[in-house]
Each structure stands twice: as structure tokens, then as C-alpha cells.
């Protein structure tokens, strides 16, 4: 993006990128979604580790008050070509950018398990099986936004289509976020909090509170319904967590916009991430209700990376 305006995204970056030799070099696509009324949501992540020879697939579908369906596989092969197609481990899934920076579609099926409790994601694989089906489209609803100092961009979207759980189809009409990043990804080095959502007047909020001891960083934006994009310069993020690292509520203040948010998780989709050298990180991700200090409300997703024994960890 060297010849582009600050935070602009190059259409060419929607494709895959060549990898250097770093073992933990990763290229990933994140796709999250939440129904307009908050009754259904989920996310999918495809992470390519070409120098480890594996692809990570981490996906959950959530509904408040009901068990989460989780589909994960950390040993899929790294496919060739320029697209993202998963056809191993019982998955039959395609993620296709139909129009760069405007529209992305995910279709296919994936095997999963039922999490009766969120903490079950951190233990032995649950025995109860489930099958997920996806036909979802992310349509850009705002301005694609590239981070300042790292190869990553975020796109606020409207999301439509359907989710199938064990043969029962559920309409999905709402909003979400998609992002694409490439570079060395060491999940076990430090913690962070990431969030994205839409308020009921159309305002988009997104932030990443990077919790490196002595060197905190903040990324993100507020995208106003009239079109202005206000980069985040500072974030104040705090949360009340239980013994397993799950937050009952979080508080976020975004500067310089001054927007303050109360964030309440409504359904959880956590995963456990294990490094090649045995390190682990708990990764609680939650569908949330948002309430701004001025009364505006909305929905979105939030995540915490909690490396074992590290910054922000358990």
C-alpha cells in the first residue's frame, strides 16, 4: 500500500501473498456475522501456515441461551493456487472474493461438535457431533481500512444468506466484519482485545487493544453514518472476567472520538490455540450487545487472546 493514501487498501491484497521463511508466518481471513436482532451469530477463520505445512480452521456458530457448535481443525493441508478452498478433514468449503473489497462469499459444509459450556472448548473434544452448512455473503458497508504499521485490513460488512445446523436452515440477515492479515503471527507472545460492531444509527466501531508489556498499542476506527472515518489513537479497555477468563462485561472508551461502550457477551465461541513448541493460549470470542454512553445500541463480536502465563493470559 506504499502508493496509496493512508489506510487505503490495495485491491490486489485481497489475494494470497508469498511467504518468507519465518516458521510462524501466517495468512488469515476472518469472517464474523451477527443477525440484526442478535439471535444468531458466528465466525469463521482460515489461517494458512505454509512453513508449518498446515491450515487452521476455527469456526463457531452461536445462539444466546443455546449450546455453541464449534468446528476446528489445526492440521488441514495448505492448498495451492490463489483462493481458499478446504476439502480435507470432512470439510467441503470455499471462500471466494467475488468482487475485490466489495463482496466475499463463503459456501460449504463442515463437521462440528456441540459445546454445552464455553469452557468445554479448552478440554477434551466433546462427544456430541453436529454438521454446519454455510451460504453467506459479506457485502462491504463502509470503508475498507488498512492498519498503520502491519499488513492487515478490516472491512465492515452487511451479511446475508443462511446457516444450516444439522439440516435445519436458519436465515442470516445482519452485519459483521471481515479482515485479512499476513505476517508472523505468534499467538503465544502477548495478549490483546479485538472488537468490531455496528450501532443502530449505522456507526461502525472497531478496535484492537494490543497488550504488550511496556509497549501498548491501539488500532481501529469509528466510521460515521455520514461517511467520515476517524482512526483510533487510543483505547481504554477493561473487562470483568471469571476464573476461566470469560468476561461478564467490558468497558471500552475510544479516543479521540470519545465514544464509550458497554459490551455484554451474549454467546461464546472460544478455541484453544497450541503452539508447535507446546505453548498454549485461550482465545475466548463472544457475540455481544453494545450500548454506547449516549444510548445507541448495537451488536458485534469481541475477542481476547490470553496466552498462558503471558500478558493478558491465565
VEXLUMDREN-344482 format. One record per residue (C-alpha): z, x, y negated. Coordinates in steps of 0.5 Angstrom, whole numbers, plus 500, padded with zeros to 3 digits. Layout:
VEXLUMDREN-344482
NODE   pz   px   py
NODE    Z    X    Y
...
END
This chain:
VEXLUMDREN-344482
NODE   pz   px   py
NODE  500  500  500
NODE  499  506  495
NODE  494  503  491
NODE  497  496  491
NODE  502  493  486
NODE  509  494  487
NODE  511  489  493
NODE  504  487  495
NODE  502  487  502
NODE  495  490  504
NODE  491  485  509
NODE  490  491  514
NODE  497  492  515
NODE  497  485  519
NODE  494  489  525
NODE  497  494  529
NODE  499  501  527
NODE  498  508  530
NODE  505  511  532
NODE  507  518  531
NODE  511  522  537
NODE  518  519  535
NODE  521  516  541
NODE  524  510  537
NODE  518  509  533
NODE  517  501  534
NODE  512  496  531
NODE  515  489  531
NODE  513  482  529
NODE  519  477  528
NODE  518  469  527
NODE  523  464  526
NODE  523  457  524
NODE  528  451  523
NODE  526  444  523
NODE  526  440  516
NODE  533  437  518
NODE  536  443  521
NODE  536  439  528
NODE  531  445  532
NODE  530  452  531
NODE  529  458  534
NODE  526  465  533
NODE  521  470  537
NODE  521  478  536
NODE  516  482  540
NODE  517  489  539
NODE  513  495  541
NODE  516  502  543
NODE  510  505  545
NODE  513  512  546
NODE  518  509  551
NODE  512  505  554
NODE  516  498  553
NODE  515  492  549
NODE  521  488  548
NODE  521  480  548
NODE  527  477  545
NODE  527  469  543
NODE  531  463  543
NODE  531  456  542
NODE  537  453  539
NODE  539  446  537
NODE  546  444  534
NODE  551  442  539
NODE  547  444  545
NODE  546  450  549
NODE  541  455  547
NODE  535  457  551
NODE  534  465  551
NODE  528  468  553
NODE  529  476  553
NODE  525  482  557
NODE  526  489  555
NODE  521  492  560
NODE  515  489  559
NODE  509  494  558
NODE  505  496  552
NODE  499  492  551
NODE  492  495  549
NODE  488  493  543
NODE  490  491  536
NODE  493  484  538
NODE  500  482  541
NODE  499  479  548
NODE  504  478  553
NODE  502  477  560
NODE  507  480  565
NODE  514  478  567
NODE  513  471  567
NODE  510  471  560
NODE  504  468  558
NODE  504  468  551
NODE  499  470  545
NODE  501  471  538
NODE  495  471  533
NODE  494  472  526
NODE  488  467  524
NODE  488  469  517
NODE  491  475  514
NODE  497  474  510
NODE  496  466  510
NODE  496  464  518
NODE  499  466  524
NODE  499  462  531
NODE  504  463  537
NODE  502  460  543
NODE  504  460  551
NODE  510  460  555
NODE  516  464  557
NODE  522  464  562
NODE  529  463  560
NODE  536  462  561
NODE  541  457  558
NODE  547  460  554
NODE  553  455  555
NODE  556  459  550
NODE  553  464  545
NODE  558  470  548
NODE  554  469  554
NODE  548  473  552
NODE  553  479  552
NODE  555  479  559
NODE  551  478  566
NODE  545  474  566
NODE  546  466  566
NODE  544  463  573
NODE  541  456  570
NODE  534  457  568
NODE  529  454  563
NODE  522  454  561
NODE  520  455  554
NODE  513  453  551
NODE  510  454  544
NODE  505  452  540
NODE  507  454  533
NODE  503  456  526
NODE  506  459  521
NODE  503  458  514
NODE  504  462  508
NODE  508  458  503
NODE  510  463  498
NODE  508  471  496
NODE  508  476  502
NODE  513  481  500
NODE  513  489  502
NODE  519  493  501
NODE  520  498  497
NODE  522  504  501
NODE  520  502  508
NODE  514  500  512
NODE  516  492  512
NODE  514  486  509
NODE  516  479  509
NODE  513  472  509
NODE  516  465  507
NODE  512  460  511
NODE  512  453  513
NODE  512  452  520
NODE  509  446  524
NODE  507  445  532
NODE  511  444  538
NODE  516  447  542
NODE  517  445  550
NODE  524  446  553
NODE  523  444  561
NODE  517  440  560
NODE  520  436  554
NODE  516  437  548
NODE  519  437  541
NODE  515  436  535
NODE  517  442  530
NODE  516  441  522
NODE  519  445  518
NODE  520  452  515
NODE  521  459  517
NODE  520  467  515
NODE  515  472  519
NODE  516  479  518
NODE  512  485  520
NODE  515  492  521
NODE  513  499  523
NODE  517  506  524
NODE  523  509  527
NODE  528  503  529
NODE  535  506  531
NODE  539  499  532
NODE  545  503  534
NODE  546  507  528
NODE  548  503  523
NODE  550  495  521
NODE  546  490  517
NODE  546  483  515
NODE  539  480  514
NODE  538  473  512
NODE  532  468  510
NODE  532  461  508
NODE  529  455  503
NODE  533  451  499
NODE  531  443  498
NODE  527  445  491
NODE  523  450  494
NODE  526  456  492
NODE  526  462  497
NODE  531  466  498
NODE  531  473  503
NODE  536  479  503
NODE  538  485  507
NODE  544  488  506
NODE  544  495  510
NODE  551  497  511
NODE  550  505  512
NODE  557  508  510
NODE  557  511  503
NODE  549  509  502
NODE  549  502  502
NODE  542  499  500
NODE  539  492  499
NODE  532  489  499
NODE  530  482  498
NODE  527  477  493
NODE  528  470  490
NODE  522  466  490
NODE  522  461  485
NODE  518  454  486
NODE  514  455  480
NODE  511  462  483
NODE  516  467  480
NODE  518  473  485
NODE  525  476  483
NODE  526  482  487
NODE  534  483  489
NODE  537  489  486
NODE  544  488  489
NODE  547  484  494
NODE  554  482  496
NODE  555  479  503
NODE  562  478  506
NODE  563  474  513
NODE  569  471  517
NODE  568  473  524
NODE  572  472  530
NODE  574  477  536
NODE  567  477  539
NODE  563  478  532
NODE  561  471  531
NODE  561  468  523
NODE  564  462  522
NODE  562  462  515
NODE  558  467  510
NODE  558  468  503
NODE  552  471  499
NODE  551  473  492
NODE  544  475  490
NODE  543  480  483
NODE  540  479  478
NODE  538  472  480
NODE  546  470  480
NODE  544  465  486
NODE  551  464  490
NODE  550  462  497
NODE  555  459  502
NODE  552  460  509
NODE  554  456  515
NODE  552  457  522
NODE  550  451  526
NODE  547  454  532
NODE  547  461  535
NODE  541  465  539
NODE  545  472  540
NODE  542  478  544
NODE  545  485  547
NODE  541  491  545
NODE  542  497  549
NODE  539  504  547
NODE  536  509  552
NODE  542  513  552
NODE  547  507  553
NODE  549  505  546
NODE  549  498  545
NODE  549  493  539
NODE  551  486  539
NODE  546  482  535
NODE  548  475  533
NODE  543  471  530
NODE  544  464  527
NODE  541  458  525
NODE  544  456  518
NODE  545  451  513
NODE  545  454  506
NODE  549  451  500
NODE  548  454  493
NODE  553  454  488
NODE  549  449  484
NODE  549  444  489
NODE  542  446  492
NODE  542  446  500
NODE  537  448  505
NODE  536  451  512
NODE  535  458  514
NODE  536  464  519
NODE  541  470  519
NODE  543  476  523
NODE  548  481  524
NODE  547  488  527
NODE  553  490  530
NODE  553  497  533
NODE  559  499  538
NODE  563  503  534
NODE  559  504  528
NODE  558  501  521
NODE  559  493  522
NODE  560  494  529
NODE  565  491  534
END
